[in-house]
Amino acid sequence: MLVLTRKKNEAIQIGDDIEIKILGIEGDQIKLGIAAPKSVDIYRKEIYLDIQEQNNAAANLSLDLLDLMKDTHTDK
């Protein structure tokens, strides 16, 4: 993991298309501005993990349904 120190109004550049700028610092929180192409999905980590969990659950449900349909079809 790369660790950088930045002050208010300073930024970091990721590749050619992504800039992350420190917009404000208030107590133990910072406010970030992220400039990236619309094709890049940006989520807070906890939201991203929740989406991944829901996607995995849906995929497992789909596999379970396929197995059930396969078992029902072979029983005939």
N, C-alpha and C positions, 0 to 999 in steps of 0.2 A: 504494500500500500504506500502510495506517495503521500506525504504529509507536507502541506504548504501553510505558511502564515500569510494572511492577507489583512489589510486594513480596509476601513470603509471606503467605498468607491474604487477599490482595486479589484482586479478580475483575474481569472485563469482562462486559458484557451485550451480546448480539447479538439484536436484536429483542426480542420479549416472552418468547420461550421458551427461549433458549439462554444459559447462563452458563458461563464458563470461569474457574476459580479456581486460583490458584497454591497447591498443597498443600505443596510442599517444594522446597528448593534444595540440591543436593549437588554441589559441584565445578562442572563445566560442564554439569550436567544439571538440569532442572527437572521436577517432577512436577505434572501438570495434572489437575484434576477437571473433567469436562464434564457439565453437566446439560442435557439436551435431550429433546424428545419422542422416543418410540420410533420414530416414523416417519422420523426424521432419521438417515441412515446416517453413521457416524463411523469413519474409517479413518486409520491412519498413512499419510502420503503415499506411501511406497514400496509399501505394500500396495495402495493405491488405483491407482497407476500399473500395477502388475502385473495387477490385475483388469481394467483397461481394455485392456491389451495382450492378455490372454487372450480377452476379449470380441471384440476386433477380429479376432484370429486365427480364432476360431470363426465369426464373420460372413463372413470371406473364404472359409473352407472351405465354408460353406454356399452361398455364391455360386458357388464353383467346382463344387460338386456339382450345383447347379441348371443351370449351363451345360453340364456333361457330360451330364446327363439330357436336356436340350433337344437337344444335338447328336446323341445316340443316337436320340432319338425322330424327328428330322428325317431321319436317314440311312435310315430304313425306307421 
